[in-house]
Amino acid sequence: MSQRRSIAIVAATTVAAALALAPVAGAVDYPEPSFPTGSGAAKPKGPFKTLKVCKNKKSCFPTIQSAVNKAKPGDTVKVANGTYKEAVKITGASKRYVKLVGNPKDPSKVVLEGKGLKKANGVQVTNTINVTVNGLTAQHYTANGFFAVNTKDYTFTNLRSYLVGVYGIYAFNSVGGTMTDSEAAWNSDSGFYIGQTPPQSKPKRTIVRNITSYGNVLGWSGTNMRYVTITKSKFYNNGTGVVPNTLSSEKYPPEEDNIITDNDIFWNNFNYYAGAPFKVGKAAADSTAYPVGVGALLFGGRHNRIENNRIYGNWLAGAGMIQQIILAPKLPEESTLRGNSIANNTFNAGGGDQNGRDIVYDGNGTDNCISGNTGVLVTVPADGSNFAACPFTGANAFNGGAQGELVNWALDPTHEQFLVQHPHGTVAGVTPLFHYNDYAGKKAP
């Protein structure tokens, strides 16, 4: 599992290099998904207790973990306002249906502080089902803010995650669940991430709604992500906005059957290499950064839909699709784009906040389509000749020149050379990290 995302470079017959998200640090070999079965999966009948956590009162548990340890299935651990320097683990069938609740109306008042803790997550939920984490803030953890692994039907809601070492709010190797009404910012990889979703004969969708992700390397990363709907959310001021992708470093490639709809994806031009409030990890050998300035990009994948979004002010590209070239020799099927669509999106905010290019596609694969989008001014290829209208079945028209142009963006050592800057419009309550003509060499405020 990657601790950062980078784009590895390989030789190809039609291009000099290829995009590939690759692990930078040592990978972790996660086990096969293992969820409680039998009595360990049964919904508890109660009676249920509320275990209170607070400071300086004999009637409360002194730490969150001590209360979690005592909680039985279905119990609630209620955390009073305050700062708690600990790494909380909710593990096993005996913690199924447990609710960890801080202050849902104001999560900033219940803070999990990770400074001084080594290799820690704010909250980790493992090998259990139907656990809820609600109303907390996690900051300064070396690993992740909130992490669900080998879980089923988790609920992450009203959470905040800032300045953590990897991912803000994260689910891995898990089935079902929700991420809602949450925010992640200034994290050194992605703000939100769902990855390595096990294939399912009767898929259970994960719902992501009303999240906000800004100031991260990536707003959203989704390696080998499946059955996820991301909606009514905002991704802005990240290096790159929303990036579902296919990798061999995690199980179950490719990413597929995801829906990215009714979101605002804008101003993702954060050149974190020029300065950031977090430590930027070193790229892997023979690699370069994921291109800065992209709104939404499919890197390989099947049956993914980017539709009905508002995409503007991304100075490299608004939305796009490209073959997972690095995997093509050994995983030709998994690397190929199949059945994806970019449809009915609104680009450029009515012309007042333009992308560098609006839609980019190398023409790889079959059954991929692009149509119904409004406000489109610039495409790659320029004539859009390989953009088949939706619905479409059959082989798409590969364009080697378009693929080569997209690949060149990853080779830019400045991360700025291919940006096409335009003035930004106004968004209530949001300030762009970079404005027109003040980008080069500037550090983030």
N, C-alpha and C positions, 0 to 999 in steps of 0.2 A: 504494500500500500504506500502510495506516494506521500511524502511530507511536504512537497511542493510540486508544482506542475511546470514543466519546461518543454520546449519543442526540440526534439533531437533531429539532427541533420543526417541524411543518408543519401548516397548517390542513387540516381534513377536514370533510366534511359531517356526519358523525356524532359527531365528537369535536373538541375544540379544538386538539389537538396529536397528534403521532404519534411513536412510537419509531423511531429509525433510527441504527444505528451508522455514524458518518461519520469520514473521515480528519480529523485535526487539523493535522498538518504536511503538507508537500508530498509528493505521492505519487511513487512510483518506478514507471516503466513497465517491468516485467520482460519479457524476451523470451519468445517461445513456447518450450515445453519442447524441449530439444535434448540428446539422450542420445547417447553414442558408438555408432556402428554399424560393421559389418564387423569388421576386426581390432581396432578400438578397443573393441569390446565383448566380445572373446573372453576366456574365463577363462585367466589366465596359467598356464603349466606349470612355472615355476621353472627352476633352483633359486632359492629365496628367501633373502633376507638379513634379518638383524636389525640395524638401525642404532641405536646407543645414544646417548642424549642425557644429559649429566650436567655437573656443575660441576667445573672445576679439574682435569680429567684429559685428557691428550693423546689417550687412546684413545677419547674420546667426541666427539660433535658438541657445540659450545658452545650452540647454539640449536635449538629444535624445527624452525623453518623450514629451517635449513640441512640437517637430516637429511631432512626431507620433500622438499626439492629434489633430493636424491640418490636417493631411493627409486624403485625400479622397480615395475611392476605386481606386486602380491602380497607385497611386502616389508612388514616390520613396523618401525615407529619406536617404540622403547621409551624412555620418559622416566623418568629417576630422580627420586626425591623431591626437592622443592625448589620455588622460586618462579621463574617465567619471565615476564618483562615483555615480551610480544610478542603480535602478532596473527597467527595461523597460517592459511595458505591451502593447501588441498588441491584442486588444479584440473586438470581435463582428463583425457582418456582415458589418458594416461601414468601416472596415479595410481590407476587402477582397482584394486580389491581391496586397496588399501593399508590397513594397520591402524596407527592411532595409539593407543598403549597407555601409560597411566600406572600407577596403582596401583588395580586394580579392587577390591581388598579394602578400601582406605581412600583414596578419591579426595581427601580433604582434604589429603593429603600431597604432591600434585602440583597446584600452583596456577598458573593463568594469571592474571596481574595486569594490569588494563587502565588503572590510574591513569596519567594523563599522555598516553595514546594517543588520538588524535582519530579519530572516525568509525570505530571499530574493532569487530570481532567477536572473541571469544576464539578460536574455530575456525570457519572457513567452508569448506564443501565444495561445489564448484561443477562442473557439467558433467562428471560422472564417475559411475561405478557401483560398487556393492558396497564402499563405503568404511566402515570401522569406526572409531569414536572411543569409547574405553573407559577409564574410570578417571581422570578429571581434574575439577578444579574451575575455573570461570571466575568472576571477580568484577570489578566496577567498570568494565566496558566501556561505552562510550557507546552502542553499538548492541546487539548480542545476545551471549548467552553462547556457544551452539553453534548453528550455522546451516547447514542443507542447502538449496541452491537449484539447480533444474535437475539433480536427481540421481535415481538409481534404485536401489532396494534398499539404502539406507543403513542402518547400525546405530549408534544412539546408546545407550550403556548405561553404567551406573555413573558417571553424570555429576552434577555439582552446579553450579548457577548462582545467584549471589547479586548483588543490587544492580546490575543492568545497566540500561541506559537504555531498552530496549524489551522484548524477549522473552528469557526465560531459555533455553529449548531449543525450536528452531524449525525447521520444514520448510516449504518454499514451492515451488510449481510442480514438485512431485516426485511420483514414482510408486513405490509400495511402500515398505518400510522398517519399522524398529522403533524404539521408544523404550521402554526398560525400566530398572527398578531405579535410577531417577534422582530428583533433588530440585531444586526451584526455589523461591526465596523472596525476598521484598522487592524484586521487580522492578517497574518503573514502568508496565508494561502487563501482559501475561499471563506466568505462569510457563511454560506450554507453549502451543504454537500450531502447528497444521497448517493451511495455507490454500492456496487456488487450486489444488486438485487437478484435473489434466486429466481430462475425461470419457474413459472407456475402454469399448470394446465387450466386452472380457473383463476385468472389473475385477480389479485386484490389491490386496488389502487391506493396509493399514498396521496394525500391531499395537502398541498402547500398553498396557503392563502394569507394575504395581507401581511407579507413580510417586507422588511426594508433592509437592503444590503448596500453599503457604501464604504469607500476608502479601503477596500481590500485589494489584494492582488487579483482575485477573481470574485465576482459577485456571487456566482453559483457555479459549482463544479459537480459533474455527475458521471463519474466513470462507471460504465457498464450499469447504468441506472435504468430501471424498468418501471412501467405502470405508474408514473408520477404525473400529477397535474399541478402545474404552477400557475397561479392566477391571482389577479388583483394585487400585484406586488410591485415594488419599485427597486430597480437596480441602477445605480448611478454613481459617478465619481470613482468607479473601480478601474483597475487596469484593463480588464475585460469583463463584460457583463455576465452573460449566461452561456455556459459552455458544456453541454452534454457531450460525452466523448467515449471512445472505445480504446481500451488498453489491454495488453496481455499481462500486465503486472498485477491485475486483479482478475478474479474468476468471473465466468459467465459473460464474456464479450458476445455481441456488442451492446451498446445502449439501445433501447427500443421501446416503442409504445408509450412515449411521453408526450404530454400536451403542454405547451407554453402559450398561454392565452390571456388576453386582457391585462397585460402588464405594461408598465412604463419603463422603458430601457433607454437610458439617455446619459450623455456626458461621460461615457466610460473611456477616459483619456488619461488616467492616472499613471504617469511614468514614475513608478515607485523607485526605479533605479536612480533617479535624480535626487531622491530624498524621500524618506518615509518615517513615520513614528514607530516603525517596527524594523527588526533586523531582516534584511533581504537575504535569503539563503543562496548558497552558491549553486550555479547551474551544473548539471551533470556534464561529463566529458562529451565533447563534440555536440554541444547543444547551445541553444540561445533561448531567450525569454519567449513566453507566449506573447503574440503581438499585442501591444497596447493600442487601444482605440477601437475595439470591436464590441458591438452590442450583443448579438446572439449568433453563435456558430455551432453547427453540427459537425463534429469530426468523426466521420463514419456514422453508422447507425441505421436502424430500420424503423419505419412506421412512426417517425416523430413528426409532430406538427407544431410549427411556429405560426400562430394565427391570431388576428385581431388584437395585436399589440400596437403600442405607440412607440416608435423607434426613431430617435433623433439625436443630433449633436454628437454622434460617435465619429471621430475624425479619421478612422481608417475604413471601417465598414459597418453598416447597420445590421444586416443579417446575412448569413451565408451557409453554404454546405461545401465540404471538401472530403474527398476520399481519405481514409486512414492509410496513407501510403506506406508507412513503415511496416505495417502488418501484412501488406498485400502478398509478399512472397510465401509466408508460412500460414497465414489465415486469410485466404482470398475472399471467402464468403463473408467473414466477420468484418473485413475492412471495407466492404463495398456499401455504398449508399443505396438503400432500397425502400421505396414506398414512403419517402419523406415529403413534406410540403411546407412551403412558405407562402401563406395565403391570407389575403384580406387584412394585412397590416397597414397602418398609416405611418408614412415616413416623412421626416423633415418638418413636422409641426406646422404644416401649411406653408412651408417655404421659409419660415422664420428661424429655423434652427437646423441647418442642413448636416447630414452625414457626409463623410468624405466620399464614400460610395454607398449606395443604398442596399443593393442585393448583389451577392457574389456567389458564383457556383461554377465548379470545374466540369460539370456535365457527366460525372462518374455515375455508373450504376443503372438501375432500372426503376421504372414506376415513380420517379421523383417529379414533383410538379411545383410550379411557381405561377400564381395568378391572383387577380383580384386586389392587388396591393395599390394603394393610392399615394400620390406625392413622390413617386420614384423619379429621380433625375439622372442618376449615374449608376451604371451596372458594370460588372465584370463577368463575361466579356461585354464590351461596350454596346454591342448590338443586341444583347440578350438572346442570341439565336439558339441557345440551348435551354431556354426557359420554356418548358412544355406547360401548357395550361392545364389546370386541374378540372376534373380528374384525368389521370393519364396512366396508361399501361403500355409497357414495352421498354425497349432500350433507350436510354437517354443519349444525347449527342455529346460525347466527350470532347473537351476543348483543352488541348495541351498548353496553349498559350495562357489561358485563364488559370490553369493549375500552376503554371510556372510563376505567374504574377503573384498569386496568393502565397506561394512558398517563399518568394523573395522578401515578403514582409517579415517573415520570421528570421531572416538573415541580417536584418538591419541592426548594426551594432549600437546605433544611437537610440533606437526605439522611437524615432521621430521622423525619419527621412521620408516615409511614405504617407504621413498624416496630411490630410487636406483640411486645413482649419477654416472654420466659419464662425461668425459671431453667434453667441448663444442668446437664446431668448430668456424669458423670465419664468421661473417656476416658484410658486409661493412656498416660502419656508426653506428653500434649497439654494445654496450658492455653489457655482461651479468651482472646482479646484483650480482650473485653468481657463483663462479667457482668450479670446481671439488675439493673436499676435503677441502674447506674453508667455508662450509655452517653452521655447528652447532654453534648456539648462535650468529652468526654474524648479525649485523644490516645493513640495506641498506645504501649505501653511500649517 
